[in-house]
Amino acid sequence: MTDHKQVYFFGDGAADGDGGMRPILGGKGATLAEMSRIGLPVPAGFTIATEVSVSFGPERTALPEGLRAEIDTALARVEQLMDARFGDADRPLLLSVRSGAQVSMPGMMDTVLNVGLNPDTVKGLAAWSGDERFALDSWRRLIQMFGDVVLGVDHFVFEDELHQAKLRAGVRDDNALSADQLRALVDRFHAIIERETGAPFPNDPQEQLHASIRAVFASWHNDRARSYRELNDIPHDWGTAVNVQAMVFGNLGDDSATGVAFTRDPSTGENAFYGEFLPNAQGEDVVAGIRTPQPLRRAPESGLVSLEEMMPSAFAELDDMRRRLEAHFREMQDIEFTIQRGRVWMLQTRTGKRTAAAGLRIACEMVEEGLLSQKEAVLAIDSRRFDALLHPQLDPDAEKDVLARGLPASPGAATGRIAFTAEDAERRAAAGEDILLVRVETTPEDIRGMNAARGILTARGGMTSHAAVVARQMGRPCVAGCSALDLDVAGQSLRVAGRTFGPDDALTLDGGTGEVIAGSVPRVPPRLGDSWGTLMGWVDGHRRIGVRANADNGEDAALARRLGAEGIGLCRTEHMFFAGDRINAMREMIMSPSPEARRKALDTLRPFQQEDFEAIFRAMDGLPVTIRLLDPPLHEFLPTRDADLEDLAGRLGLGVREVRAIAGRLAEANPMLGHRGCRLGVTWPEIIEMQTRAILDAAIAVESEGARIQPEIMVPLVALESELEWCRKRIEAILDEYRSRLRARVLIGTMIELPRACLVADRIARHADFFSFGTNDLTQTTLGISRDDAATFLPAYIDQGLLQHDPFVVLDEEGVGALIRMAVEKGRTVRPDLKVGICGEHGGEPRSVAFVENGLVDYVSCSPYRVPVARLAAAQAALRATAPDSPA
Amino acid sequence: MTDHKQVYFFGDGAADGDGGMRPILGGKGATLAEMSRIGLPVPAGFTIATEVSVSFGPERTALPEGLRAEIDTALARVEQLMDARFGDADRPLLLSVRSGAQVSMPGMMDTVLNVGLNPDTVKGLAAWSGDERFALDSWRRLIQMFGDVVLGVDHFVFEDELHQAKLRAGVRDDNALSADQLRALVDRFHAIIERETGAPFPNDPQEQLHASIRAVFASWHNDRARSYRELNDIPHDWGTAVNVQAMVFGNLGDDSATGVAFTRDPSTGENAFYGEFLPNAQGEDVVAGIRTPQPLRRAPESGLVSLEEMMPSAFAELDDMRRRLEAHFREMQDIEFTIQRGRVWMLQTRTGKRTAAAGLRIACEMVEEGLLSQKEAVLAIDSRRFDALLHPQLDPDAEKDVLARGLPASPGAATGRIAFTAEDAERRAAAGEDILLVRVETTPEDIRGMNAARGILTARGGMTSHAAVVARQMGRPCVAGCSALDLDVAGQSLRVAGRTFGPDDALTLDGGTGEVIAGSVPRVPPRLGDSWGTLMGWVDGHRRIGVRANADNGEDAALARRLGAEGIGLCRTEHMFFAGDRINAMREMIMSPSPEARRKALDTLRPFQQEDFEAIFRAMDGLPVTIRLLDPPLHEFLPTRDADLEDLAGRLGLGVREVRAIAGRLAEANPMLGHRGCRLGVTWPEIIEMQTRAILDAAIAVESEGARIQPEIMVPLVALESELEWCRKRIEAILDEYRSRLRARVLIGTMIELPRACLVADRIARHADFFSFGTNDLTQTTLGISRDDAATFLPAYIDQGLLQHDPFVVLDEEGVGALIRMAVEKGRTVRPDLKVGICGEHGGEPRSVAFVENGLVDYVSCSPYRVPVARLAAAQAALRATAPDSPA
């Protein structure tokens, strides 16, 4: 027993809680309270706080006495408001028992509806509704859900029984079963329960309620909920609340309905009411995606009757609520409603999931509509899914072998080979294959496979089906409800348009048009709408740190600049050596027996390097360009195939055996910790010399075209002060030769990517004009984890909760972050004007950007397509730092 | 010009400087001043300060005016005292010009003797000495040395000319040339100088003196001096002093002589005058090792006449000086002396190099003699060479194929294949071969080859020859002057005892007996003398931290305990898995498809582990034993040879291809940073379980024998708090099962070997009873250097001065040391009683021990044979910390 409140009542324009109490009431409970407070028609009910679920654990122990007393009190208020009594044979109150965590986890946890029905109350329900069939169907649903969720009887057993009953009756729809047929079905369901559990179905409404509450609490701990939380970074110790609420019915006839809606279009962001309903149905029927729903608004091309046409006054009432909800929550909402005999009831509202593009448009338009400030709009964008906006689209001019068309459920283009099960998708994707997951419909069990796939295609389900909702949230292109597909999962084949496709065949999906295309289709960069320019203008206005790009050639540099990069933070010179003939000169250099021979081979490479640097300098006119000297172990440049080895031996005038022996000597036990980075420069200084000359010659050439160049030469993998001092001396000696011909001031700095460099950063800073943190390698050495080898244990670490995130994705603040902080502080004691950046994957990851934004770095640098994400993340971090309480 | 003193006079019982001024006067200069001050007969002279050499650099610029004036003043005092004048034709003063750095660098720098001779003064010298032949020979020597050292004429040219002259004269000894023959030789030497340099030999004594001083200063910068300094950790910026001193002559007839001596026996430490002399010779003749020297003391078995017999009064005078020197310097001395017509002159004294065993005996006996305190004796031992004492000796009972016998120049036994040049020795040793360097005699150019060799064998030279002195200092066994050897370096062959040996043949040297043996000979541990026990008693009395050993089996543990280990600091459990059948069970475990199959294979291994643990616990009754859980990547246990793979496949009932595929999947890009350490335990917890059970079962078994067990279970490679928490929970769960049957308290701790662990040590300490720093891996990750791959660049780093020491030998205090300090401080904030140790190579390295001794750790742990070194180093560090000014 606890001494504080655990049960929170809501209903009839009042509530014990409010929308700010999500940690206690869960998202759904807080929103029901909030909706009730602002006068929306919410069926009365109460929320049991999240702490109860945590204290319960996965075991379904009895509810504590104190909690039961609180429930009784709240229930009494619900009975009074709804004018019905729980367990009453005349006017029975029925209850729904639903989960509701702090953030939405759609379909992950369990629900029990129609709690309170038994042989007595079912008669009362029949009398009140005037519809015995309805009462019996409700009873059938209770037994089925309770049996599955509370008693653990496999739901297929009930579905099979239902299917048999319909076959016997010769009907297709559940609704078409007669009262007698339903009564027989209920009897059979009762028999199933007794057979499977060894006990009769509990007829005591209190027992039904308490068992349902316990089961829903326990469902927080089930496997699919756990894996969803891991995928979505939701802590396991938050727990779920349980919402117990008076049932209202959308299946009381043709003046009843149930539906879901978004207050704006979740795919495009258009400010138009967008949703689906099923007449004469319960809510679960819509979410399950089994019956094809009808549109809310008039949509003649669909061939379906809209709610607007069918029940115009209910539609008008709903449309008014849509406006009130957005004005109150200042966010696009995803609502569930039920119309019971013409009266609209709001069951749920929550922030609506949307595509990145829709998010952008909604934020911008809400600023225009006066709902949000610019700052709030910037903060409202989900930076983690922002790069989806920049995913390439199919080339509109390309020829396409279109097989079929489904619903454009989640935009973007995806090509991959077919996987017929989520397990297969996960396995093959892990092996490096591009996969499309093709299913009749998806279920929560498919989540890992959906995440592993490039795109998702389903044969059934609408725009709000599981596949559609989850794909949009994950940023995966999805075509849903493509009924032309004929799937044979066991036979691993897909028939469509008279053709058959198997696991080795590739398809392409266009999630923006719903097209399903054979083979692959060329892509083009996306067209960004007006909202993009507007929002990025606000973003850059709030940003405090610079954003640069990692790019190794002129083309990527130009792309990066178009995406807003303010310079190049990392140009990896080694990538230039792989193209065409260059690799041959590189290999000759590596195999050279003497510094002289090496210098000769390097002379061959120099013009190539210069050419590449010129292209980058040109693209970055007026902006800084950081060029890293040769970094990887030389072994990486050598051929492995026999034919290539022979070719190289021939060119060098050596025997194959000799070339193989040299290659063998260059092989390393741990190349990551081997002869690379500045260590190459110390042993082979002619490399530093050649690269410096190529940079400076390129700078002079591009300056002569009138451009303003800002070259920054970066020495990699420094651990010792003496290394940077040594390299700097050699670079400066060459710089002295060029000084009179060069306008630019050339900076010389270092990549900080080893723990020791952080520990002695004050000494290293004596010789550095800038630091750039190479967070990939710094993570590898700080944690002692090879990125290439981590796949054998990191997933287990995350599964078992030893790590929250992959440290190669999200910066390890406690370890790597502490070293970065130490290095910046030490470096600035010696050189207060030290320029500091980070390059590497973390430079484009929002949480990592937020960590370094607050005074640690002057800029971040990331791959071109992540530049907009980094700009947004930096602006959001700046806004949060200055206005910590602004609504997000 | 400088405004402070640069020239320091000494002679006749007085001196400007003293023995404490080594940084300014160099070792030799300071000692000459000190000897003169205490009244020993030192030829008058003066020392030019070290700073002059540093300011000069390698270029031979003119001496500054101010310095020349100081030289003139000092020279005038020398002339007065020696009753002769520099450049005077009647009674000419001759001078020696010698280097003298702060620490002795024997043979590394240059010397010029007989400075001041020319056609006029040579006549005066002939008249004064009454020996024209002597005067002409002295002149010949001046031209030869000056020609070589100052003018850069190859010394072989002069030697060849001398050789021709002796051939023409039909004599073998230099001394046998007549005056006329010497005059003709001098003429030819003059012609050589004129031919090679294009200018006549300078006859102006002042010009000779100044040029000699400049040349000796410059020799500080020559290559062999640089490489000697690097090998011996002598800073390049110390510089050398130059000592200018009146010449005295050991070659004025049979009442003259020159010699070198040690005040005690440098091989055994026996308190007996020990040295060699050459009658009628100059000092360089002794050091060069060309003529066979005679003993100081009577030694009938040698067949040579001793000084004691030849010049009893000079011997008595020298023996008295020996006592005065030791009483004054309180150290065994290495002296050079000359007897000029019966009068003894001391030319030099310095701390004598000695074997580790001699050092031990001398220190102990000096305490008995009242010369040293116990503390001083402990501090007097050179800890860096201390482990040489423990080198195995040849088994006295083994059969030996003795080929010849030379001088027992440096003790210890060495076996290796023959290298005929130092370059060959260095190259082959670097490739992993055990090498003996076999030379006619060694020169300073051979130093790197000597260091790379296991032992050194020479055909010529005595106990004070270059080979003997350097080998003793390096701790390399050496047999010198083995005249039975017939060496053909060009033909790469050695003939001895009628047999021929080449580069592929192995020899064994016994440096304690002088035996040269064919092939290899079994070894046994050394017998340690009484001094050992005495000294180690004092050592342990002053020590503040514990010393443990790294040992993986009962035998090593017992050895370690005999050598003074106070527990096991690191028992690597994986080593146990390689022996016999165990490797098969281990391989089956690794290949197991399921946890169940794995557990079964582990069950096979468990009794083996238990047995090993029992042996270790028994050996360490009453002492703590730290057992590290399985650490290396599993791939290391798999076979690589086809036959072994087939065998394994057969045993597992799998195809070879399948086994190869599994092995391939286990291979890693960077195994050092891969799936190893506690990561194995997290993914395969049944390994932790099996090992914990084996440890606890062993503990119970050995407790039942009455022993007192202190097991410490160590979790390796922890980077995250959660890892240790996770592993500890599993270990404790098993511990709970055993608790009632076990008397011992079992500690659970972790190996700190990743930078991240140091950064979050406070959090890790919550779950750790102890920390043990794995400094090998911590060095690898902190510096980002793979120990296995460092050979390609670390030598270049040391050559070029980027690193002072190999960080895998001497702890990197600035980087790794800073992390250790941080981790200990953080750890102790959470757990003030945290037990802290270091294991790994640094635990037995004296400088590293000194770093951690001062409050950082409770103990160090190292390989058994290094335990005594660690004890000594710990005691010395403690003594230096408490008495920083005590004499060393």
Interface residues (C-beta under 8 A of the other chain):
Chain A: E668 A669 N670 P671 M672 L673 G674 H675 R679 V682 T683 L717 A719 L720 S722 E723 W726 E753 L754 P755 R756 L759 V760 D777 Q780 T781 T782 L783 G784 I785 S786 D788 D789 T792 F793 A796 Y797 Q800 G801 L802 L803 D812 E814 G815 V816 A818 L819
Chain B: E668 A669 N670 P671 M672 L673 G674 H675 R679 V682 T683 L717 A719 L720 S722 E723 W726 E753 L754 P755 R756 L759 V760 D777 Q780 T781 T782 L783 G784 I785 S786 D788 D789 T792 F793 A796 Y797 Q800 G801 L802 L803 D812 E814 G815 V816 A818 L819
